Amino acid sequence: MSLSAAEGRRQARALERERRKHHKAALRAKVRELRAALKEARAAKPHHVRRAREQCKLHRRLLVKRAKERKARALADLKRATQQERDAARARCIEGKTRAKESALGTIHQTRHALAEERAYQAELARIEANNRRSRLGITRATASERRAESDGEVEGNLPPELVPLWTKVRRRIKGSSRRTRTEAFLEYAQEHPREIVEAQEGGIEARICELEHAHAKAARLAKRPKMTREEIAFLASA
């Protein structure tokens, strides 16, 4: 049975009202979804900041501990090498004295020989001590130089994965010194700027909040309009 023109128009208007009602309901649901996402992002922000600060403190303590262990091992090796040189010098001195005593030389010659050996031993000890002092100074200079010249790759290798995004962002500003490495300087910076860790780690929480606020406001505006364009419908589908 065919419909009259008036009935067809009435059905078309009813369908249009139903379509607008459906779109408004979808927009209201989207507004509620965006509001919930915005609330969740704001609530999670302090947790991320506290977690980043705690991770910085823990990793800094680990770096200090490893540095102390390396220093202790280096000093132990130096002390062992010095003692070995002293023992070798003492053995040579004793051997020389023994040979002097066993020789057929006279008393004066034996005394002079023993005195020469003793002087040689004292000179050897002085040389060992001088080398020891130079080695200590060499270790200190090397440590200061390494602290100042620590490369970007070395610093990145010392950091946990969650701090690498912030290091990539600020590495040109981080400088080492004779008292601390670039890694230690960066960890101090990260501890003082925990918000930057979160922003670099998660692509910027503030940017995400602004994006959610913008989407929420736009959806709210669309919900008040009686009709929507194709672009607005596409926005609703993509959001």
QUIJO-V431627 format. One line per field, one symbol per residue. ss: DSSP state (2 for helix, 1 for strand, 0 for the rest). phi: phi as a letter, one per 30 degrees, with the letter a starting at -180 (. if undefined). A space follows every 50 residues. Layout:
ss = ???
phi = ???
//
This chain:
ss = 00002222222222222222222222222222222222222222222222 22222222222222222222222222222222222222222222222222 22000022222222222222222222222222222222222222222220 02222222002222222222222000000002222222222202222222 200022222222222222222220000002222222220
phi = .dcddddddddddddddddddddddddddddddddddddddddddddddd dddddddddddddddddddddddddddddddddddddddddddddddddd dddcddddddddddddddddddddddddddddddddddddddddddddcd ddddddddcdedcdeddedcddccccbdcaddddddddddddbddddddd dcijddddddddddddddddddddddbbddddddddddd
//
